[in-house]
Amino acid sequence: TPIVGDIYNQWLIPTDVWIETYGNLPTSTEFQSFKRITTIKAIKIDDNMLNLLGSTDGKTAVIKVSWDDKGMKVYKDGYLADYEYGIAPKEMQENYELAK
């Protein structure tokens, strides 16, 4: 399922990063849902945030990240996380929950 338009999130995650973020590796070869064991801080990307990020179309902006010289595209109504990552609106709705 695309996260926005025809953009998919299919990055490989190193084993040590997975364990730190999500816990033990799955033992099955079948796809399964999982839940993060760490929390994140994120702010909503609204019109003001897009403007601060230098948006040229009012819908997207590119943030600088250490892991890609081209940066990462973030989307209006998505979220900007505190770990060099933008979370698209649909991705946030389907995969994240508010920490209590």
N, CA, C and O atoms as CSV, one atom per row, in Angstrom:
chain,resi,resn,atom,element,x,y,z
A,1,THR,N,N,0.845,-1.183,0.000
A,1,THR,CA,C,0.000,0.000,0.000
A,1,THR,C,C,0.886,1.241,0.000
A,1,THR,O,O,1.814,1.328,0.804
A,2,PRO,N,N,0.624,2.194,-0.876
A,2,PRO,CA,C,1.440,3.408,-0.881
A,2,PRO,C,C,1.200,4.253,0.365
A,2,PRO,O,O,0.079,4.308,0.872
A,3,ILE,N,N,2.248,4.912,0.861
A,3,ILE,CA,C,2.091,5.787,2.020
A,3,ILE,C,C,1.546,7.144,1.596
A,3,ILE,O,O,0.775,7.758,2.333
A,4,VAL,N,N,1.937,7.617,0.421
A,4,VAL,CA,C,1.423,8.847,-0.180
A,4,VAL,C,C,1.568,8.679,-1.675
A,4,VAL,O,O,2.662,8.384,-2.158
A,5,GLY,N,N,0.482,8.862,-2.428
A,5,GLY,CA,C,0.577,8.710,-3.876
A,5,GLY,C,C,1.114,7.344,-4.223
A,5,GLY,O,O,0.539,6.325,-3.840
A,6,ASP,N,N,2.226,7.321,-4.955
A,6,ASP,CA,C,2.828,6.035,-5.323
A,6,ASP,C,C,4.149,5.798,-4.599
A,6,ASP,O,O,5.018,5.091,-5.108
A,7,ILE,N,N,4.302,6.385,-3.415
A,7,ILE,CA,C,5.525,6.248,-2.626
A,7,ILE,C,C,5.338,5.130,-1.604
A,7,ILE,O,O,4.361,5.113,-0.854
A,8,TYR,N,N,6.279,4.209,-1.587
A,8,TYR,CA,C,6.239,3.087,-0.654
A,8,TYR,C,C,7.431,3.159,0.293
A,8,TYR,O,O,8.491,3.658,-0.083
A,9,ASN,N,N,7.270,2.674,1.495
A,9,ASN,CA,C,8.353,2.641,2.470
A,9,ASN,C,C,8.826,1.197,2.581
A,9,ASN,O,O,8.179,0.369,3.222
A,10,GLN,N,N,9.954,0.904,1.955
A,10,GLN,CA,C,10.436,-0.479,1.939
A,10,GLN,C,C,11.930,-0.539,2.265
A,10,GLN,O,O,12.672,-1.275,1.615
A,11,TRP,N,N,12.378,0.225,3.261
A,11,TRP,CA,C,13.791,0.251,3.608
A,11,TRP,C,C,14.173,-0.974,4.409
A,11,TRP,O,O,13.397,-1.473,5.224
A,12,LEU,N,N,15.371,-1.444,4.168
A,12,LEU,CA,C,15.925,-2.515,4.991
A,12,LEU,C,C,16.452,-1.909,6.277
A,12,LEU,O,O,16.996,-0.804,6.266
A,13,ILE,N,N,16.298,-2.614,7.373
A,13,ILE,CA,C,16.732,-2.117,8.675
A,13,ILE,C,C,17.800,-3.058,9.212
A,13,ILE,O,O,17.568,-4.265,9.285
A,14,PRO,N,N,18.990,-2.527,9.600
A,14,PRO,CA,C,20.026,-3.388,10.179
A,14,PRO,C,C,19.508,-4.100,11.438
A,14,PRO,O,O,18.681,-3.558,12.172
A,15,THR,N,N,20.002,-5.307,11.671
A,15,THR,CA,C,19.550,-6.131,12.792
A,15,THR,C,C,19.639,-5.395,14.124
A,15,THR,O,O,18.689,-5.419,14.906
A,16,ASP,N,N,20.776,-4.739,14.394
A,16,ASP,CA,C,20.934,-4.076,15.690
A,16,ASP,C,C,19.941,-2.936,15.867
A,16,ASP,O,O,19.451,-2.705,16.973
A,17,VAL,N,N,19.641,-2.224,14.792
A,17,VAL,CA,C,18.662,-1.134,14.860
A,17,VAL,C,C,17.264,-1.704,15.104
A,17,VAL,O,O,16.498,-1.159,15.899
A,18,TRP,N,N,16.935,-2.800,14.422
A,18,TRP,CA,C,15.627,-3.439,14.622
A,18,TRP,C,C,15.447,-3.832,16.083
A,18,TRP,O,O,14.425,-3.514,16.692
A,19,ILE,N,N,16.435,-4.523,16.645
A,19,ILE,CA,C,16.324,-5.015,18.020
A,19,ILE,C,C,16.174,-3.860,19.001
A,19,ILE,O,O,15.378,-3.942,19.937
A,20,GLU,N,N,16.925,-2.790,18.798
A,20,GLU,CA,C,16.832,-1.635,19.687
A,20,GLU,C,C,15.471,-0.948,19.572
A,20,GLU,O,O,14.934,-0.462,20.567
A,21,THR,N,N,14.921,-0.909,18.377
A,21,THR,CA,C,13.676,-0.188,18.132
A,21,THR,C,C,12.427,-1.026,18.362
A,21,THR,O,O,11.446,-0.540,18.925
A,22,TYR,N,N,12.458,-2.288,17.927
A,22,TYR,CA,C,11.257,-3.118,17.953
A,22,TYR,C,C,11.342,-4.334,18.870
A,22,TYR,O,O,10.316,-4.952,19.156
A,23,GLY,N,N,12.524,-4.690,19.331
A,23,GLY,CA,C,12.668,-5.884,20.157
A,23,GLY,C,C,13.219,-7.045,19.351
A,23,GLY,O,O,13.831,-6.840,18.303
A,24,ASN,N,N,13.008,-8.250,19.828
A,24,ASN,CA,C,13.551,-9.447,19.177
A,24,ASN,C,C,13.083,-9.585,17.742
A,24,ASN,O,O,11.972,-9.188,17.390
A,25,LEU,N,N,13.951,-10.154,16.921
A,25,LEU,CA,C,13.600,-10.403,15.527
A,25,LEU,C,C,12.504,-11.455,15.436
A,25,LEU,O,O,12.479,-12.399,16.226
A,26,PRO,N,N,11.591,-11.296,14.470
A,26,PRO,CA,C,10.568,-12.330,14.273
A,26,PRO,C,C,11.232,-13.653,13.897
A,26,PRO,O,O,12.264,-13.666,13.225
A,27,THR,N,N,10.649,-14.746,14.325
A,27,THR,CA,C,11.209,-16.059,14.001
A,27,THR,C,C,10.510,-16.693,12.806
A,27,THR,O,O,10.940,-17.741,12.323
A,28,SER,N,N,9.455,-16.079,12.333
A,28,SER,CA,C,8.689,-16.614,11.211
A,28,SER,C,C,9.162,-15.993,9.899
A,28,SER,O,O,9.705,-14.888,9.883
A,29,THR,N,N,8.950,-16.709,8.813
A,29,THR,CA,C,9.240,-16.146,7.489
A,29,THR,C,C,7.999,-15.481,6.905
A,29,THR,O,O,8.039,-14.949,5.796
A,30,GLU,N,N,6.901,-15.510,7.650
A,30,GLU,CA,C,5.667,-14.842,7.225
A,30,GLU,C,C,5.687,-13.399,7.724
A,30,GLU,O,O,6.259,-13.107,8.774
A,31,PHE,N,N,5.061,-12.502,6.968
A,31,PHE,CA,C,4.940,-11.125,7.424
A,31,PHE,C,C,4.026,-11.078,8.639
A,31,PHE,O,O,2.980,-11.727,8.668
A,32,GLN,N,N,4.432,-10.302,9.647
A,32,GLN,CA,C,3.629,-10.151,10.848
A,32,GLN,C,C,3.651,-8.693,11.269
A,32,GLN,O,O,4.580,-7.954,10.945
A,33,SER,N,N,2.626,-8.293,11.988
A,33,SER,CA,C,2.639,-6.940,12.520
A,33,SER,C,C,3.606,-6.898,13.704
A,33,SER,O,O,3.908,-7.931,14.301
A,34,PHE,N,N,4.078,-5.725,14.031
A,34,PHE,CA,C,4.994,-5.551,15.147
A,34,PHE,C,C,4.735,-4.197,15.761
A,34,PHE,O,O,4.085,-3.347,15.153
A,35,LYS,N,N,5.233,-3.992,16.951
A,35,LYS,CA,C,5.037,-2.737,17.653
A,35,LYS,C,C,6.379,-2.259,18.183
A,35,LYS,O,O,7.159,-3.035,18.736
A,36,ARG,N,N,6.632,-0.968,18.006
A,36,ARG,CA,C,7.874,-0.382,18.517
A,36,ARG,C,C,7.928,-0.521,20.035
A,36,ARG,O,O,6.902,-0.466,20.713
A,37,ILE,N,N,9.129,-0.701,20.554
A,37,ILE,CA,C,9.290,-0.708,22.006
A,37,ILE,C,C,9.841,0.628,22.485
A,37,ILE,O,O,9.903,0.882,23.688
A,38,THR,N,N,10.241,1.480,21.549
A,38,THR,CA,C,10.716,2.817,21.899
A,38,THR,C,C,9.692,3.840,21.430
A,38,THR,O,O,8.941,3.593,20.486
A,39,THR,N,N,9.666,4.983,22.092
A,39,THR,CA,C,8.755,6.051,21.685
A,39,THR,C,C,9.523,7.089,20.885
A,39,THR,O,O,10.748,7.177,20.961
A,40,ILE,N,N,8.775,7.875,20.113
A,40,ILE,CA,C,9.375,8.952,19.337
A,40,ILE,C,C,8.678,10.254,19.691
A,40,ILE,O,O,7.580,10.253,20.249
A,41,LYS,N,N,9.320,11.350,19.364
A,41,LYS,CA,C,8.690,12.661,19.449
A,41,LYS,C,C,8.540,13.145,18.019
A,41,LYS,O,O,9.468,13.027,17.219
A,42,ALA,N,N,7.374,13.690,17.696
A,42,ALA,CA,C,7.133,14.167,16.337
A,42,ALA,C,C,6.181,15.355,16.377
A,42,ALA,O,O,5.318,15.448,17.250
A,43,ILE,N,N,6.351,16.263,15.417
A,43,ILE,CA,C,5.452,17.409,15.305
A,43,ILE,C,C,4.739,17.344,13.965
A,43,ILE,O,O,5.294,16.871,12.973
A,44,LYS,N,N,3.503,17.824,13.950
A,44,LYS,CA,C,2.704,17.792,12.728
A,44,LYS,C,C,3.247,18.811,11.730
A,44,LYS,O,O,3.642,19.916,12.102
A,45,ILE,N,N,3.260,18.423,10.465
A,45,ILE,CA,C,3.726,19.303,9.393
A,45,ILE,C,C,2.513,20.039,8.839
A,45,ILE,O,O,1.727,19.482,8.073
A,46,ASP,N,N,2.373,21.303,9.239
A,46,ASP,CA,C,1.272,22.132,8.752
A,46,ASP,C,C,1.823,23.165,7.767
A,46,ASP,O,O,2.991,23.097,7.386
A,47,ASP,N,N,0.993,24.114,7.359
A,47,ASP,CA,C,1.428,25.131,6.401
A,47,ASP,C,C,2.632,25.921,6.909
A,47,ASP,O,O,3.575,26.175,6.159
A,48,ASN,N,N,2.599,26.308,8.186
A,48,ASN,CA,C,3.714,27.073,8.753
A,48,ASN,C,C,5.008,26.266,8.745
A,48,ASN,O,O,6.071,26.789,8.410
A,49,MET,N,N,4.913,24.991,9.115
A,49,MET,CA,C,6.102,24.135,9.130
A,49,MET,C,C,6.645,23.959,7.715
A,49,MET,O,O,7.856,24.031,7.501
A,50,LEU,N,N,5.752,23.729,6.743
A,50,LEU,CA,C,6.204,23.593,5.349
A,50,LEU,C,C,6.939,24.843,4.901
A,50,LEU,O,O,7.972,24.758,4.237
A,51,ASN,N,N,6.409,26.004,5.264
A,51,ASN,CA,C,7.059,27.263,4.909
A,51,ASN,C,C,8.450,27.344,5.529
A,51,ASN,O,O,9.407,27.728,4.857
A,52,LEU,N,N,8.567,26.987,6.801
A,52,LEU,CA,C,9.871,27.000,7.475
A,52,LEU,C,C,10.855,26.018,6.837
A,52,LEU,O,O,12.063,26.255,6.827
A,53,LEU,N,N,10.326,24.917,6.305
A,53,LEU,CA,C,11.174,23.903,5.676
A,53,LEU,C,C,11.504,24.231,4.224
A,53,LEU,O,O,12.232,23.485,3.570
A,54,GLY,N,N,10.968,25.354,3.711
A,54,GLY,CA,C,11.297,25.784,2.356
A,54,GLY,C,C,10.467,25.139,1.263
A,54,GLY,O,O,10.945,24.985,0.139
A,55,SER,N,N,9.231,24.757,1.566
A,55,SER,CA,C,8.359,24.144,0.561
A,55,SER,C,C,8.149,25.091,-0.613
A,55,SER,O,O,7.985,26.297,-0.433
A,56,THR,N,N,8.155,24.531,-1.809
A,56,THR,CA,C,7.891,25.330,-3.010
A,56,THR,C,C,6.502,25.051,-3.577
A,56,THR,O,O,6.033,25.790,-4.443
A,57,ASP,N,N,5.838,23.995,-3.103
A,57,ASP,CA,C,4.517,23.656,-3.638
A,57,ASP,C,C,3.406,23.673,-2.585
A,57,ASP,O,O,2.243,23.442,-2.913
A,58,GLY,N,N,3.755,23.944,-1.324
A,58,GLY,CA,C,2.751,23.978,-0.267
A,58,GLY,C,C,2.250,22.615,0.169
A,58,GLY,O,O,1.362,22.526,1.017
A,59,LYS,N,N,2.806,21.550,-0.397
A,59,LYS,CA,C,2.371,20.190,-0.063
A,59,LYS,C,C,3.499,19.319,0.469
A,59,LYS,O,O,3.266,18.393,1.246
A,60,THR,N,N,4.732,19.623,0.045
A,60,THR,CA,C,5.887,18.815,0.426
A,60,THR,C,C,7.076,19.721,0.726
A,60,THR,O,O,7.079,20.903,0.383
A,61,ALA,N,N,8.071,19.152,1.363
A,61,ALA,CA,C,9.359,19.812,1.571
A,61,ALA,C,C,10.407,18.707,1.646
A,61,ALA,O,O,10.073,17.536,1.828
A,62,VAL,N,N,11.656,19.080,1.506
A,62,VAL,CA,C,12.744,18.114,1.627
A,62,VAL,C,C,13.559,18.480,2.855
A,62,VAL,O,O,14.013,19.615,2.999
A,63,ILE,N,N,13.738,17.503,3.740
A,63,ILE,CA,C,14.550,17.731,4.930
A,63,ILE,C,C,15.926,17.110,4.726
A,63,ILE,O,O,16.078,16.116,4.016
A,64,LYS,N,N,16.916,17.710,5.359
A,64,LYS,CA,C,18.274,17.174,5.313
A,64,LYS,C,C,18.359,15.997,6.281
A,64,LYS,O,O,17.887,16.068,7.416
A,65,VAL,N,N,18.973,14.915,5.805
A,65,VAL,CA,C,19.180,13.734,6.639
A,65,VAL,C,C,20.615,13.249,6.457
A,65,VAL,O,O,21.225,13.471,5.411
A,66,SER,N,N,21.140,12.597,7.466
A,66,SER,CA,C,22.533,12.142,7.405
A,66,SER,C,C,22.709,10.925,6.515
A,66,SER,O,O,23.823,10.646,6.070
A,67,TRP,N,N,21.636,10.195,6.246
A,67,TRP,CA,C,21.739,8.926,5.538
A,67,TRP,C,C,21.443,9.015,4.045
A,67,TRP,O,O,21.474,7.995,3.356
A,68,ASP,N,N,21.150,10.236,3.516
A,68,ASP,CA,C,20.909,10.383,2.079
A,68,ASP,C,C,21.217,11.816,1.665
A,68,ASP,O,O,20.606,12.755,2.176
A,69,ASP,N,N,22.154,11.987,0.751
A,69,ASP,CA,C,22.542,13.324,0.301
A,69,ASP,C,C,21.397,14.083,-0.362
A,69,ASP,O,O,21.414,15.313,-0.397
A,70,LYS,N,N,20.410,13.374,-0.883
A,70,LYS,CA,C,19.267,14.015,-1.544
A,70,LYS,C,C,18.205,14.468,-0.548
A,70,LYS,O,O,17.263,15.167,-0.924
A,71,GLY,N,N,18.343,14.083,0.705
A,71,GLY,CA,C,17.354,14.437,1.710
A,71,GLY,C,C,16.169,13.493,1.688
A,71,GLY,O,O,16.184,12.477,0.993
A,72,MET,N,N,15.145,13.834,2.449
A,72,MET,CA,C,13.924,13.027,2.524
A,72,MET,C,C,12.729,13.939,2.337
A,72,MET,O,O,12.642,14.997,2.961
A,73,LYS,N,N,11.811,13.531,1.481
A,73,LYS,CA,C,10.601,14.313,1.245
A,73,LYS,C,C,9.625,14.080,2.392
A,73,LYS,O,O,9.380,12.944,2.798
A,74,VAL,N,N,9.069,15.183,2.908
A,74,VAL,CA,C,8.036,15.111,3.938
A,74,VAL,C,C,6.767,15.749,3.383
A,74,VAL,O,O,6.824,16.540,2.440
A,75,TYR,N,N,5.624,15.405,3.969
A,75,TYR,CA,C,4.329,15.760,3.411
A,75,TYR,C,C,3.472,16.554,4.386
A,75,TYR,O,O,3.511,16.327,5.595
A,76,LYS,N,N,2.688,17.499,3.838
A,76,LYS,CA,C,1.734,18.259,4.641
A,76,LYS,C,C,0.799,17.281,5.351
A,76,LYS,O,O,0.372,16.279,4.775
A,77,ASP,N,N,0.493,17.585,6.592
A,77,ASP,CA,C,-0.343,16.766,7.470
A,77,ASP,C,C,0.353,15.488,7.929
A,77,ASP,O,O,-0.245,14.673,8.631
A,78,GLY,N,N,1.610,15.310,7.536
A,78,GLY,CA,C,2.423,14.234,8.070
A,78,GLY,C,C,3.102,14.734,9.338
A,78,GLY,O,O,2.678,15.727,9.930
A,79,TYR,N,N,4.150,14.046,9.748
A,79,TYR,CA,C,4.852,14.407,10.975
A,79,TYR,C,C,6.349,14.405,10.745
A,79,TYR,O,O,6.868,13.629,9.943
A,80,LEU,N,N,7.034,15.279,11.456
A,80,LEU,CA,C,8.483,15.351,11.435
A,80,LEU,C,C,8.971,14.789,12.764
A,80,LEU,O,O,8.742,15.377,13.821
A,81,ALA,N,N,9.643,13.650,12.698
A,81,ALA,CA,C,10.096,12.973,13.912
A,81,ALA,C,C,11.461,13.496,14.341
A,81,ALA,O,O,12.172,14.127,13.560
A,82,ASP,N,N,11.810,13.225,15.583
A,82,ASP,CA,C,13.062,13.727,16.149
A,82,ASP,C,C,14.264,12.860,15.798
A,82,ASP,O,O,15.308,12.977,16.439
A,83,TYR,N,N,14.146,12.012,14.819
A,83,TYR,CA,C,15.273,11.159,14.445
A,83,TYR,C,C,15.513,11.165,12.935
A,83,TYR,O,O,15.730,10.115,12.331
A,84,GLU,N,N,15.473,12.358,12.330
A,84,GLU,CA,C,15.744,12.518,10.894
A,84,GLU,C,C,14.783,11.714,10.033
A,84,GLU,O,O,15.214,10.965,9.156
A,85,TYR,N,N,13.493,11.859,10.273
A,85,TYR,CA,C,12.536,11.048,9.537
A,85,TYR,C,C,11.207,11.769,9.449
A,85,TYR,O,O,10.733,12.343,10.429
A,86,GLY,N,N,10.610,11.735,8.272
A,86,GLY,CA,C,9.266,12.248,8.078
A,86,GLY,C,C,8.294,11.084,8.014
A,86,GLY,O,O,8.581,10.056,7.400
A,87,ILE,N,N,7.156,11.250,8.644
A,87,ILE,CA,C,6.136,10.203,8.650
A,87,ILE,C,C,4.939,10.728,7.864
A,87,ILE,O,O,4.322,11.719,8.258
A,88,ALA,N,N,4.611,10.073,6.764
A,88,ALA,CA,C,3.491,10.492,5.921
A,88,ALA,C,C,2.175,10.329,6.683
A,88,ALA,O,O,2.080,9.500,7.588
A,89,PRO,N,N,1.151,11.125,6.316
A,89,PRO,CA,C,-0.123,11.052,7.045
A,89,PRO,C,C,-0.699,9.639,7.136
A,89,PRO,O,O,-1.107,9.205,8.213
A,90,LYS,N,N,-0.735,8.927,6.022
A,90,LYS,CA,C,-1.316,7.579,6.022
A,90,LYS,C,C,-0.468,6.620,6.857
A,90,LYS,O,O,-1.000,5.772,7.574
A,91,GLU,N,N,0.851,6.761,6.757
A,91,GLU,CA,C,1.751,5.917,7.552
A,91,GLU,C,C,1.513,6.148,9.040
A,91,GLU,O,O,1.475,5.198,9.821
A,92,MET,N,N,1.355,7.415,9.432
A,92,MET,CA,C,1.102,7.737,10.839
A,92,MET,C,C,-0.210,7.111,11.300
A,92,MET,O,O,-0.272,6.500,12.368
A,93,GLN,N,N,-1.245,7.262,10.503
A,93,GLN,CA,C,-2.564,6.746,10.867
A,93,GLN,C,C,-2.561,5.224,11.007
A,93,GLN,O,O,-3.188,4.679,11.915
A,94,GLU,N,N,-1.859,4.550,10.115
A,94,GLU,CA,C,-1.896,3.089,10.095
A,94,GLU,C,C,-0.892,2.415,11.031
A,94,GLU,O,O,-1.099,1.270,11.434
A,95,ASN,N,N,0.201,3.117,11.383
A,95,ASN,CA,C,1.295,2.427,12.067
A,95,ASN,C,C,1.740,3.010,13.398
A,95,ASN,O,O,2.612,2.439,14.053
A,96,TYR,N,N,1.172,4.121,13.812
A,96,TYR,CA,C,1.616,4.755,15.053
A,96,TYR,C,C,0.426,4.995,15.968
A,96,TYR,O,O,-0.715,5.087,15.515
A,97,GLU,N,N,0.706,5.094,17.257
A,97,GLU,CA,C,-0.337,5.437,18.222
A,97,GLU,C,C,0.254,6.396,19.241
A,97,GLU,O,O,1.460,6.390,19.489
A,98,LEU,N,N,-0.601,7.216,19.828
A,98,LEU,CA,C,-0.170,8.189,20.819
A,98,LEU,C,C,0.300,7.471,22.077
A,98,LEU,O,O,-0.404,6.612,22.609
A,99,ALA,N,N,1.488,7.824,22.550
A,99,ALA,CA,C,2.018,7.223,23.785
A,99,ALA,C,C,1.258,7.789,24.975
A,99,ALA,O,O,0.907,8.969,25.000
A,100,LYS,N,N,1.014,6.952,25.936
A,100,LYS,CA,C,0.264,7.372,27.137
A,100,LYS,C,C,1.217,7.844,28.203
A,100,LYS,O,O,0.785,8.237,29.286
